[in-house]
């Protein structure tokens, strides 16, 4: 092995890791969704089956890698060391996005979907909040922002800063894979929409080096979506 090859081997390994993780999660989630669509039992128990399996894969897969390939609790962002900055970032983003998100959702539901606005409280809201935190936001943030974004950052080190966060191609790459993970197995254009919140989740992760703020904001966005969706129905108000 030449000296030049040795110098480039860590970079080659990081590229291989990033490609393997991206391809692996897309194939796995696509397979699970196709299985849910084709197998009646899996389809009838869809949330329990592919939701739980997908969450377990995204949460325990990265945790199982701790101690290998440079993965640690620290690199996954599983630490409360910057919880104050995480909380501040979460609150600022929530305040900045809640109104435009609500208006956009209203226009989509009324103009595109043809639903009427009928305010009501979303059913089982407490369970929805717990589900969105522990079965959706936490697993997805551990994998996409904790593991995948860190691997992409090794390939494309950030050279610029924006609103206090280091930014670069790693931020865009993880958001693209995040969007594709929602698209595979469903193949609807609107399922690519998570690319944009993925950028914000990534900014929170890059800003503090932890996923605490990203988990909180991710759960906030999903719960807000459920709450807003419950306020629209077909037919006259």
N, C-alpha and C positions, 0 to 999 in steps of 0.2 A: 504494500500500500504506500503510495507516494505521500510526501508531506503535504502537498496541495490538496490531495484527496482527504487526508486526515482533517485539515482545516475546514473543509466544506462538509464533512460528515455530520456534524451536529445540525447544520442547516438542512441537509438532505433528510435527516431523521425527523426534524420538525415538520418539513413539508409532507413526508409520508404520514406522520401522525395526524396532521390536519386533514389530509385527504381521506385517510382511513376512517376517522371519526365522522366526517361529514357524510361520506358515502354510506357508512354503516348505519347511522341513525336514520337516513332517508330510506334505505332498503328495509330496515326493521319496521319503521312506522308505516311505510307503504304496505308491507306484507300484512301487518296486523289489521290495517283498515280494510284491505281486500278480503281478508279472512272473515272479518265482521260482516262484510256485504254478501259473502258467498255462503256462509255457514249459518243456518237458521238459529241455532242455539247461541252462537257468538253474537248474531245480530240482535236477538231478543234480549240478551244481557249485555248490550254493547258497552254501557258505561262501566259496569263491573269488570268486563273482560278487557277490551282494548284500552280503556282509560286507565285501569289499574296496572295492566301489563306495561303500557307505555310509560306511566309514571315511575314504576319500579325500575325499568330499564334506564331511564334518564337520571334517576337518583342514585341507585346502587351501583350502576356501571362505573361512574366516576369515583365513587367512594371505594370501590373494589380496587381501583388503580392507585390508591394512596400508597406511597412507598415504592412505586414503580414509575419509570419513565419521567422522573422529575415531578411527579404529582404529589401534592401534600395538601393538608387541610388549608394551609395558607394560600397556596396557588389556586385552590378552588374557591377562595373567598369566603370560606366557612369560618368566619371570625367576627367578633363584635368590637374589634379594636377601634373602629371609626364610627361607632353607632350614632354619635351626635351628627356627624357630617352626612351619614346615610339618611337619618331622619329628616334633616334639613333639606337635602336634595329631593327626597320623596315628597315632602310637603309643598315645596316650591313647584315641582312638576305637576302635582295634583291640582294646585290652584291655577296654574297657567293653562292646563288642558281641559279642565272639567267643563267649562262653558263651551269652547269650540267643539269638544267631543259631543256634548249634549245636543248642540244645534245641528251638527252633522248627522247624528243618529236620527234626530227628528225629521230632517229632510229626507234621509234615506227611507225611513219607515213610511212617511206620508206620501212622498212624491214617487219614489221608485217602487216600493212594495205595496202602496195603496192601502195602508192600514190607518185606522183612526186612533187619535190620542185619547186614551181612557185611563187616567191616573189611578194606580192601585199599588199596593205593596206586593213585592215579589214573594211568592210562597216559599216557605222553608228557608228564610233568609239566613238564619243562623248556620244551618247546614251548608248553604251556598258559600258563606264566608270561609268556613273551615275547609271545605272542599277546594276552593280556589287558592287558598294559602298552601295547604299541605299536599294536595294531589295534582295541582296544576302549576302554580307559580314556583314553589320550591324545587320540584324536580326539573322543570324546564330551565330555571336559572342556574342550578348546579351544573347541568350539562352544557347549555349554550353559552352562558356568560362565564360560569366558573371554569369549565374545562375547555370548551372549544375556542372561546375568545382568547384565552391565555395561550393556546397553541398557535392561533393565528398571529398573536402579538409577537411570538418568537420568529415567525416568518417575515412579518411586516412590522418592525418596531415603530411605534408612534414617534413622529417628529414634529407634530404641531399640537397646540393646545387650543381648546375652545370652551368657554364658560368654566374654566378650571379643570377640564378633563382632557387628558391626552387623546388625540384622535388620529386615525389613519385608516389604511385599507382593512386592517383587522376588524374594525368596528363594522364596516360595510359587509365584509365577508360573513361574519357570524349572523348578521341580520338577514342576509340572503339565504343562508342555510336554514335559519329559523322559519322564514317565510315558506321555503320549499317543504319543510317538515309538515306544515299545515296543508300544503297543496297536494302532496302525494297521496294517492288513494282516494281523493275527492275530486281533484281536477276542475275546480271552479276558480274563476279569475279572482273573485273576492277573497279567496283563501290565501292570496299572496299579500293581503293587507297587513298581516303581522310584521312585515318588513319594517314599517315605520315605527311602531312601538318598540320593535327589537333594537332599533338605533338608540332610543331613549333608555331602554334597560341597559344597553351596553355603555352608554355615557355614564350612568350611575355607577356601574361596576368599575369603569376606568377611573372615575373621579376619586374613589376611596380605596379601591383594591379589594373590596368585599362585595358580596351579593345581597347584603341585608336590605339596602335601599331598593335594589332591583326587584327583590322578592315582594317587598311591600307595595311598590308602585305597580308591579305586574298584577298582584292580587286586587289592588284598588281598581285598576282598569277593567278587569274581568267582572268584578262584583258590580261596578257601575253599569257595565253593559247588560248584565242580567236584570238589574233594577230598572233600567230604561226599557229594555225589551218587554218587560211585563206590563208596561203602560200603553202598549199598542195592540190593537186587535182588528180583525177584518170586520167590515160592515160599518154602519153609521155609529157615531158616538152616542 
